[in-house]
Amino acid sequence: MTMIGNREKVKFRDLVSRKQVFTPCVWDCYSAKAAEMAGFEAILLSGASLGFSMSGVPDLGLHNQEELVYATDRIADYSPLPLVIDADDGFGDVVQTFRTCYRLAKAGAGAILIEDTPNERGYARFGRAMEAATLAGKVDGNVPHEVVSQELWLAKIKASIEACQGSDCVVIARTESKLEKGLDDAIERCVRAAALGAEMTYVHGLRTLEECRKVAKELPGWKMFGDVATVNGVPFVPLEEIEALGFNLVTMHYLEKGSMYGMMDYGRHVFKDRSTRYADEHSMGGMTPAEQKASLERDSGWLDAEDRWKAL
């Protein structure tokens, strides 16, 4: 069978085994293409970005398993970059978590995040408190951020690992217990998850190099640092220093703001001028017309194949 658009895809496991991978969050094929063109080597399908782009809803865990699998299949099929999936709590109990991970791995996921939040999940529920938190990364005590028991979460991790057996998909055990129970509890959870076979762990809410050093001292192996950002222009942590501590996956959000600004900028000019001239003549940073066209589509042989099929 002839595969149209078939490209060599680097395995996530192989990529992170070589170096620290700086990874942006995406939500569709266009955002994945923008990340690829910018030089990134992997991408993460963000639940928050997917929910808002798909339904215009905040990150409250409102999208379902079917919608996530559908988005995974489309992006993984299109992009040559390894795709990490934010699968929240697995969309239910332990059995549902197995089914979620099995379907995501089958759809092309390079790695899957499974966290220990209950059904009421999503950054929007505690995001404001998190953004206002100190560099200790701990939310206001008046803002609950519950997590499920270690036993339930670890059962989901075991199910996830079994679901991904025989595939190239890596399970990332993500805990959010630091935000309410403290760093020691989060480390304990990840140590136990790693002992079960999780190839990468993620303590959510790390904010300082000192915290990263404590995690690295007690938790060997591959680690993820999620949603790195800046405070007064200074990054939470120096990436080269946490790389030496085993944090070989660092993720961030920037495409949401970049895409919105770009669409607003073009839109304001077009609306004001009552003409598409601004958009038509924009060089997109000095690209040639051919490069601009290539940035907006990936033919991948489809048109040539169609001509071949029609040639009787």
C-alpha positions in Angstrom: 0.0 0.0 0.0 1.3 3.4 -0.9 1.5 5.8 2.0 0.8 9.4 1.1 2.7 11.9 3.3 4.6 9.2 5.1 7.6 10.8 6.9 10.1 9.4 9.3 9.0 10.2 12.8 11.6 10.3 15.6 10.5 8.3 18.6 10.0 10.3 21.8 11.9 7.8 23.8 14.9 8.1 21.5 14.8 11.9 21.5 14.7 12.4 25.3 17.4 9.7 25.8 19.9 12.0 24.0 19.2 15.4 25.4 16.8 17.8 27.0 13.8 18.5 24.7 12.2 22.0 24.9 8.6 21.4 23.9 5.7 23.8 23.1 2.0 23.1 23.6 -0.2 22.7 20.5 -3.8 22.0 19.7 -4.1 21.3 16.0 -2.2 20.6 12.8 -1.5 24.3 12.2 0.0 25.0 15.6 2.0 21.8 15.2 3.4 23.0 11.9 4.3 26.4 13.4 6.2 24.6 16.1 8.0 22.4 13.6 9.0 25.4 11.4 10.3 27.3 14.5 12.8 24.4 15.0 11.2 22.5 17.9 11.7 18.8 17.9 8.6 17.6 19.9 5.2 18.9 20.7 2.6 18.5 23.5 -1.1 18.4 22.9 -2.4 20.5 25.7 -5.8 19.8 27.2 -6.3 23.5 28.0 -5.5 24.6 24.5 -7.5 21.8 22.9 -10.6 22.5 24.9 -10.5 26.2 24.1 -9.8 25.8 20.4 -12.3 23.1 20.0 -15.2 24.3 22.1 -14.3 27.7 23.5 -14.4 26.4 27.0 -11.9 27.0 29.9 -9.6 24.2 31.1 -12.2 22.4 33.3 -11.7 19.0 31.8 -14.8 19.4 29.6 -13.5 17.6 26.5 -13.9 13.8 26.5 -11.9 10.7 25.6 -13.2 10.6 22.0 -12.3 14.2 21.3 -8.8 13.7 22.6 -8.2 10.5 20.6 -9.5 12.3 17.5 -7.2 15.2 17.9 -4.2 12.9 18.7 -4.9 10.9 15.5 -5.0 14.0 13.3 -1.9 15.7 14.7 0.2 12.5 14.9 -0.7 11.6 11.4 0.2 15.1 10.1 3.3 16.1 12.1 6.7 14.3 12.0 7.4 15.5 15.6 6.9 13.2 18.5 3.6 14.1 20.2 3.1 14.1 24.0 -0.5 13.9 25.1 -2.1 15.5 28.2 -4.6 12.8 29.1 -5.6 14.4 32.4 -6.8 11.6 34.9 -7.4 9.1 32.1 -11.1 10.1 31.8 -12.4 7.9 34.6 -11.5 4.9 36.6 -8.6 2.5 36.2 -10.2 0.6 33.4 -11.1 3.7 31.5 -7.5 4.9 32.0 -6.3 1.7 30.3 -8.6 2.2 27.4 -7.6 5.9 27.1 -3.9 5.1 26.9 -4.4 2.1 24.6 -6.3 4.2 22.1 -3.9 7.2 22.4 -0.9 4.9 21.8 -2.7 3.3 18.8 -3.5 6.8 17.5 0.2 7.8 17.5 1.0 9.3 20.9 4.7 9.3 21.6 4.1 9.8 25.4 1.1 10.1 27.6 0.6 12.1 30.8 -1.6 10.5 33.5 -2.2 12.7 36.6 -3.6 12.1 40.0 -6.4 14.6 40.0 -10.1 13.6 40.6 -12.8 14.1 38.0 -13.0 17.8 38.7 -9.8 18.6 36.9 -8.4 21.4 34.8 -6.0 24.3 35.3 -8.8 26.8 35.3 -10.0 25.6 38.7 -6.8 26.6 40.5 -4.9 28.6 37.9 -5.4 32.1 39.4 -4.2 30.9 42.7 -1.3 29.1 41.1 -0.3 32.3 39.1 -0.4 34.3 42.4 1.5 31.6 44.3 5.0 32.2 45.7 8.0 30.6 44.1 7.4 27.7 46.4 4.7 26.8 43.9 2.0 26.2 46.6 -1.5 27.4 46.1 -3.4 29.5 48.7 -4.7 27.2 51.5 -8.2 28.5 50.8 -8.1 27.1 47.3 -8.4 23.3 47.4 -6.6 21.2 44.8 -7.4 17.7 45.7 -5.7 14.6 44.4 -6.8 11.0 44.5 -5.1 8.5 46.8 -1.7 7.2 45.9 -3.1 3.7 45.5 -5.7 4.7 42.9 -3.2 6.8 40.9 -0.6 4.1 41.0 -3.2 1.6 39.8 -3.9 3.9 36.8 -0.1 4.1 36.1 0.1 0.3 36.1 -2.9 0.2 33.7 -1.3 2.9 31.5 2.0 1.1 31.2 0.3 -2.2 30.3 -1.9 -0.4 27.7 1.2 1.0 26.0 3.1 -2.3 25.9 4.2 -3.2 22.4 4.1 0.4 21.3 6.7 3.2 21.3 4.6 5.2 23.7 6.1 6.4 27.0 4.0 6.8 30.2 4.7 10.0 32.1 3.4 9.8 35.7 2.2 13.3 36.7 1.4 14.3 40.2 -0.2 17.5 41.4 -0.1 16.7 45.1 2.7 19.2 45.8 0.1 22.0 45.5 -1.8 20.9 48.6 0.1 18.1 50.3 3.7 19.4 49.7 6.8 18.3 47.8 7.6 15.3 49.9 4.3 13.6 49.1 4.7 14.4 45.4 8.2 12.9 45.4 7.0 9.8 47.2 4.2 9.3 44.6 6.7 9.6 41.7 9.2 7.3 43.3 6.5 4.6 43.6 5.3 5.3 40.0 8.9 4.9 38.7 9.2 1.6 40.6 6.2 0.4 38.8 7.8 1.1 35.4 6.9 4.7 34.5 9.7 5.9 32.3 9.3 9.5 33.2 7.8 11.4 36.2 6.5 14.9 36.6 6.1 16.8 39.8 3.7 19.6 38.9 4.3 23.0 40.5 8.1 23.1 40.8 9.3 26.7 40.8 12.9 26.8 42.0 16.3 25.2 41.3 16.4 24.1 44.9 13.2 22.2 44.5 14.5 20.5 41.3 17.7 19.5 43.1 15.6 17.9 45.9 13.5 16.0 43.4 16.6 14.8 41.5 18.3 13.6 44.7 15.4 11.4 45.6 14.0 10.6 42.2 16.3 9.2 39.6 15.5 8.8 35.9 13.8 10.9 33.3 11.9 13.9 34.7 9.6 16.5 33.2 9.5 20.2 34.1 6.1 21.5 32.9 4.9 25.0 32.0 8.2 26.8 32.5 7.7 30.6 32.4 9.3 33.8 33.7 8.9 36.1 36.6 10.0 39.7 35.9 11.8 38.4 32.8 13.7 35.7 34.7 12.9 32.0 34.0 11.7 29.8 36.9 14.9 27.7 36.5 17.9 27.7 34.2 17.2 24.9 31.7 20.9 23.8 31.3 21.1 23.3 35.1 18.0 21.2 35.4 19.1 19.2 32.4 22.0 18.0 34.5 19.5 16.9 37.1 17.6 14.6 34.7 14.9 17.0 33.6 15.0 16.1 29.9 11.5 17.3 29.0 10.6 20.9 29.5 7.3 22.2 28.2 5.9 25.7 27.8 2.9 27.7 26.4 3.6 30.4 23.8 1.7 29.5 20.6 -1.7 30.4 22.0 -0.6 34.1 22.6 1.4 34.1 19.4 -1.4 32.8 17.2 -4.0 35.1 18.7 -1.8 38.2 18.3 -1.1 37.3 14.7 -4.7 36.8 13.8 -5.7 40.1 15.6 -2.9 42.0 13.8 -3.9 40.7 10.4 -7.6 41.2 11.2 -7.3 44.8 12.3 -5.5 45.8 9.2 -7.9 43.9 6.9 -10.9 45.3 8.7 -9.6 48.9 8.7 -8.4 48.8 5.0 -11.4 46.9 3.7 -8.8 45.0 1.7 -6.7 41.8 2.1 -3.6 43.7 0.8 -1.9 43.7 4.2 -2.2 39.9 4.5 -1.5 39.2 0.9 1.7 41.2 0.8 3.0 40.3 4.3 6.4 38.6 4.0 5.9 36.6 7.2 9.4 37.6 8.3 11.1 37.7 4.9 9.8 34.4 3.5 9.6 34.0 -0.3 6.1 33.4 -1.8 7.0 29.7 -2.1 8.1 29.5 1.5 4.9 31.2 2.6 2.8 28.8 0.7 4.7 25.9 2.2 4.2 27.2 5.7 0.4 27.1 5.2 0.1 23.6 3.7 1.9 20.3 3.5 1.1 18.7 0.2 3.2 15.6 0.9 2.5 14.1 -2.5 -1.3 14.2 -2.4 -1.8 16.2 -5.6 0.7 14.0 -7.5 -1.0 10.9 -6.2 -4.4 12.2 -7.3 -3.1 12.8 -10.8 -1.6 9.3 -10.9 -4.8 7.7 -9.8 -6.8 9.6 -12.4 -4.5 8.7 -15.2 -6.2 5.7 -16.8 
